[in-house]
Amino acid sequence: MMSVSDAAAPASARSKSQQAYHWIKERIARQDFSPGYRLVLGTIAGELDMSVVPVREAVRQLEAEGLVTFERNVGARVSMVDDSQYRYAMQSLSILEGAATALAARRLTADDIRDARRVNELMIETLDHFDPKAFTALNQEFHATLFHKCANPRMLDLVRGEWARLGHLRDSTFSFVPGRAQESVREHENILVLIEQGAPLGEIEKAARRHRSATLDAYMIHEHPDEALGLPAF
C-alpha cells in the first residue's frame, strides 16, 4: 500500500509503479476516467513511457482500494458508483477524520488556524455564485489543514484513502444538497473556535465527526428519505 511518505514524495523520487498509481488515481478523482472506463494497461504504459509491469502493480493497488475492478475477458475498469459504498466511505471518514483532527489539534499553530479560516472565508464567498466542485476542493483544503499534523501516519493514510474514494464516488456531495454548504461553513468556524480555545480533544473530535455525519445525513434525506429515517447516529 502507498504510504504517506510515498504520497508526499516529489514525482521524480517515486518508483514507476508509484508514478503510475498517482497518474491513474488523479484521473479517476477528476473523472477523466469515469465509472466503467476501461483501463488499457498498454496504452497507459505508453502514455507514461514505461513498461506494463509497473502499471499492472499500480492497478492492483487501486483495485485493493476499491477504485478499480477486474472483469473476466474484459480487464480493468474504473469501479461503478455504488450508493452504499458512498455511505460507507462517509461513515468511515466521519470517524477517522474526527480522530485525526483531534490528534492534530494541539500541534496546530496560529498560522495553521489562520490558513484554515482564510479557506473557509473563500468558501463563504463562493456561496453567492455556488460551484459545487470548487466548494468541495476548498472543503478538502480546509480539512487537510486541520488534520495534516496528526502524528499517526496510519490514520493519515486512512483519511486520505477515504477522501480519494469519495472523489471517485461523488464529484461533489454539495451538487445534491447545495443548502448544506451554508451550514458547513458555520460548523467549520465552530471547530476552529474549539481548537483555538484548547477544548478537550473529545469535544473537538465529536464536533468534527458530527460535521461530517451531517453532510451524509443531508444527502440521505435528499436522495433516500425512507432509508435516512433508519440511519444510526454517529
C-alpha positions in Angstrom: 0.0 0.0 0.0 1.2 3.5 -0.8 2.4 5.2 2.4 2.2 8.8 3.5 5.8 9.3 2.5 5.1 7.9 -1.0 2.2 10.4 -1.4 4.3 13.3 -0.2 7.4 12.4 -2.2 8.1 14.5 -5.3 7.2 12.8 -8.6 10.8 12.4 -9.6 11.5 10.4 -6.4 8.7 7.9 -6.9 9.1 4.5 -8.3 7.5 3.8 -11.7 4.6 1.9 -10.1 4.0 4.9 -7.7 4.1 7.3 -10.6 1.5 5.1 -12.5 -0.6 4.8 -9.3 -0.8 8.6 -8.8 -1.3 9.3 -12.5 -4.3 6.9 -12.8 -5.7 7.9 -9.4 -5.7 11.6 -10.2 -7.6 11.0 -13.4 -10.2 8.9 -11.6 -10.6 11.6 -9.0 -11.1 14.3 -11.8 -13.4 11.8 -13.6 -11.3 11.9 -16.7 -11.5 8.2 -16.2 -15.2 7.9 -15.3 -17.0 4.9 -13.8 -16.9 1.9 -16.2 -13.9 3.3 -18.1 -11.6 0.6 -19.4 -8.0 0.9 -18.3 -5.9 -0.4 -21.1 -2.5 -1.2 -19.5 -0.5 -1.0 -22.6 -2.0 2.4 -23.5 -1.3 3.8 -20.1 2.2 2.4 -20.1 2.8 4.2 -23.5 1.5 7.5 -22.1 3.9 7.2 -19.1 6.8 5.9 -21.2 7.2 2.8 -19.1 6.6 -1.0 -19.3 3.3 -2.6 -18.5 4.7 -4.2 -15.3 4.6 -1.1 -13.0 1.2 -0.1 -14.5 -0.2 -3.5 -13.5 1.2 -3.1 -10.0 -0.5 0.3 -9.7 -3.8 -1.0 -11.0 -3.6 -3.8 -8.4 -3.2 -1.2 -5.7 -6.2 0.7 -7.0 -8.2 -2.5 -7.1 -7.3 -3.1 -3.4 -8.7 0.4 -2.6 -11.9 -0.3 -4.5 -11.3 2.2 -7.2 -10.8 -0.4 -9.9 -12.4 -3.7 -10.7 -11.3 -6.6 -12.9 -13.8 -8.4 -15.1 -13.1 -11.7 -16.8 -12.4 -11.3 -20.5 -12.6 -7.5 -20.1 -9.7 -6.5 -17.9 -9.5 -3.5 -15.6 -12.3 -0.9 -15.3 -12.9 2.1 -13.1 -15.4 0.9 -10.5 -19.0 1.8 -10.9 -20.6 4.3 -8.5 -22.4 2.5 -5.7 -24.6 4.5 -3.3 -23.9 2.1 -0.4 -20.2 2.5 -0.9 -20.5 6.3 -0.7 -22.4 5.9 2.5 -19.8 3.5 4.0 -17.0 5.9 2.9 -18.7 8.9 4.6 -19.4 7.0 7.8 -15.8 5.8 7.9 -14.5 9.3 7.2 -16.6 10.8 9.9 -14.9 8.6 12.5 -11.3 8.7 11.0 -11.2 12.4 10.2 -12.7 13.3 13.6 -10.0 11.4 15.3 -7.2 12.7 13.1 -8.4 16.3 13.7 -8.4 15.8 17.4 -4.9 14.2 17.3 -3.6 17.2 15.3 -5.4 19.9 17.3 -2.6 20.6 19.9 0.0 20.7 17.2 -1.7 23.4 15.1 -0.1 26.8 15.1 -1.8 30.2 14.9 -0.7 30.3 11.2 -2.5 26.9 10.6 -5.7 28.3 12.1 -5.3 31.5 10.1 -4.9 29.5 6.9 -7.9 27.3 7.7 -10.1 30.4 8.4 -8.9 32.0 5.2 -10.0 28.9 3.2 -13.3 28.9 5.0 -13.8 32.6 4.1 -13.2 31.7 0.4 -15.9 29.0 0.8 -18.3 31.6 2.1 -17.5 33.9 -0.8 -18.5 31.1 -3.3 -22.0 30.8 -1.8 -23.4 33.7 -3.8 -22.3 32.0 -7.1 -22.2 28.4 -6.0 -19.9 26.0 -7.7 -20.1 22.6 -6.0 -16.9 21.3 -7.4 -14.9 24.4 -6.4 -16.6 24.4 -3.0 -15.6 20.7 -2.5 -12.0 21.4 -3.4 -11.8 24.2 -0.8 -13.6 22.0 1.7 -10.8 19.4 1.3 -8.2 22.0 1.7 -9.8 23.3 4.9 -10.0 19.9 6.5 -6.5 18.9 5.4 -5.2 22.0 7.1 -6.7 20.7 10.4 -5.7 17.1 10.3 -2.3 17.2 8.4 -0.3 17.4 11.6 -1.8 14.3 13.0 1.2 12.3 14.4 -0.3 8.9 13.5 0.8 8.2 9.9 -1.6 5.2 9.6 -4.5 7.4 10.5 -3.5 9.9 7.8 -3.2 7.1 5.3 -6.8 6.0 6.1 -8.2 9.5 6.0 -6.6 10.3 2.6 -7.7 7.0 1.3 -11.3 7.7 2.1 -11.1 11.2 0.6 -9.8 9.6 -2.6 -12.6 7.1 -2.6 -15.2 9.9 -2.2 -13.7 11.8 -5.1 -14.4 8.8 -7.2 -17.9 8.0 -5.8 -19.2 11.6 -5.9 -17.8 14.5 -7.8 -19.4 16.7 -5.1 -22.0 15.9 -2.5 -22.9 19.6 -2.5 -24.2 19.1 -6.0 -27.0 17.1 -4.5 -27.6 19.2 -1.3 -26.3 22.8 -2.0 -28.1 24.1 1.0 -25.8 22.1 3.2 -22.9 24.4 2.2 -24.0 27.3 4.4 -24.4 25.0 7.4 -21.0 23.5 6.6 -19.0 26.8 6.8 -20.7 27.7 10.1 -19.6 24.3 11.5 -16.1 24.9 10.3 -15.9 28.1 12.3 -17.2 26.3 15.4 -14.4 23.6 15.0 -11.8 26.3 14.7 -13.0 28.1 17.8 -12.9 24.8 19.8 -9.3 24.3 18.7 -8.3 27.9 19.5 -9.8 27.7 22.9 -8.0 24.4 23.7 -11.2 22.5 24.2 -11.0 18.9 25.3 -9.9 16.6 22.4 -13.0 14.5 22.8 -15.1 17.6 22.2 -13.1 18.5 19.1 -13.4 15.0 17.8 -17.1 14.9 18.3 -17.6 18.3 16.6 -15.6 17.1 13.6 -17.4 13.8 13.4 -20.8 15.4 13.6 -19.9 17.8 10.9 -19.1 15.0 8.5 -22.1 13.0 9.5 -24.4 15.9 8.9 -23.3 16.1 5.3 -24.1 12.4 4.9 -27.5 12.8 6.6 -28.4 15.7 4.3 -27.5 13.6 1.3 -29.5 10.6 2.5 -32.6 12.7 3.3 -32.4 14.2 -0.2 -31.7 11.0 -2.1 -33.2 8.3 0.1 -35.7 9.8 2.6 -37.1 6.4 3.6 -33.7 4.9 4.3 -32.5 8.0 6.1 -35.1 7.6 8.8 -33.3 4.4 9.9 -29.7 5.6 9.8 -27.8 5.1 13.0 -26.3 8.2 14.7 -22.6 8.6 14.6 
